[in-house]
Structure formats: C-alpha cells, structure tokens
Amino acid sequence: MNEVEEYILRQSEGQREVMLYLHELFVREYNLSPKIKYGIPFYFGNKWVCYLNPRKIGDIDLTFLRGSKIKGFDGVLETRDRKMVKSLVLDVNESIDEDLIHQLMALAMELDNS
C-alpha cells in the first residue's frame, strides 16, 4: 500500500469511497502517479495534473492545476478567486457524474501532454 492509499483510508467513510474510486481511475485509466504533496494526494503525468482535497465540511475538491485553461465548464468548475486552479466539488452523498469526470480528465490530460 502506498502513502496515498494510506492517506485515503484515514478519511471519513463517504470521502474515503469517493477518493478510492477517483484514485483507482487516475492510476489505472489515466496512468497518473500519486504522491502526497502539501499533505494531500496529487496526481502527476508529465506535470501536476490534479489533486484531491477532502474538505472539513465533508465534500471533496477535485482540483485541476491548469484549470484556468479548461474551457466550457463555467458553473461546474469553481475558481474561488484563484487564478490558475479550478475545482469540481464532489458531494459524497450524491452519485458521481462519471461522464463529467472523464470529460474533465480528458481535457486535463490533453493539457498535460501539450
């Protein structure tokens, strides 16, 4: 078990389930390398692609490091007055929109490979 998986297993039940799903998706389908940076799981391709940030209010931010370059998802991705990164807030009590995750990851991977 790696440090990211250990980190995920320490989260609350709802956050743990969502984070494990995303972790497996990022590693297996997108071939990203997980590492703990700044105390949370980051996922690397050529550069930093995204990170998972479990928030104290119980949801999870799926944050894209080059989110400012992902176009067409206004109202879906939040900036919170940040200039470069954008986040998709995942409510652990709702089902995950897998199509949306795949669309965003495809764009993030395209940016990572450019």
N, C-alpha and C positions, 0 to 999 in steps of 0.2 A: 504494500500500500504506500502511495507517495504522499508527500506533505499536503497536497491539495485535497486528496481524498480524506485524509485525516481531519483537515480543517472542515470540510463539508459535513462529515459525520458528527461533528460537535455542534452543528446548528440545530435550531428547533425543528420539529418534525416536518412541518409544511415547507419551510425553507430548504431543509435537507433533501426532500423529494424532488423539488424543482431544480435545485442546484446539481444533484446527481444526474438527473436527466440531461441538463444542459452540458455538464462536464463530459458525459459519455458522447453526446452529439459532437461537441467540439473536437474531442480527441479522436474519435473513430471516423466520423464522416468528413471532418474538415482538416484532419491531421495537424491540429494545433498542439503545441507543447505547453502544458500547465506549469505554473510556478507561483509561489506565494511572493508577492511584492507589496510593500506598504501594508502588510497584514491581511491581504485579501487575494483570492485567486485571479491571476492574469493568464491570458492565453496568447501564445506567440506563434506567428507564422514566420515571415521574413522580419517583421517588426511586431510591436504590440498591436493586437487586433481588438481585443475586448477584455473586460473583466466582470466578475460577479461581485456585487456588493450587497450582502444581506443587511437590511436596514432595521433599526430598533423597533419600528412600527410594524414589522412583520412581513413586509414585502421585499422584493429583490430588484435591484437595479442591474440590468444587463447593459453595460456601458461600452460604447464603441469609441476607441481612442481617436479615430479620424471621422467621428460622427458628423462634423460640420460639412464634410464632403458628401455625405449620403443625402441625396435629394429626393423629394417626393413623399416624405414621411412626416410632414409638418402635422402637428396634432397627435402624432403617435410617439415620436421621439421628443424627449424633454431636454432643454438646454440648461435651465435653472441658472441663467446668467453666466454660463460657461462658454468660452469661445471655441474650443476645439472639440470637446467630447459631447456626446448626446446619449441619453439613456432611454431604454424601454423599461417601464416599471411593470413588474410582474407581480400580480396579486396571487399569493399562494393558495387562496381559497377559490380561485377561478381556474378554469381549464386553460392550458397554454395554447395560443394560436400558433400551431406548428408551421403553417404556411408563412405567416408573418416572420417567424424566427428564421426560416430558410431564406426568405427574400432578403432580409437584412444581412444575414451571414454571407449570402452570395455577393452582395454589394461590398461588404467589409473585406471579403477575400479578394475581390477584384481590386480594391484599393491597395490591399497589402501586396498584391503581385505587380502593381504598376510602378 
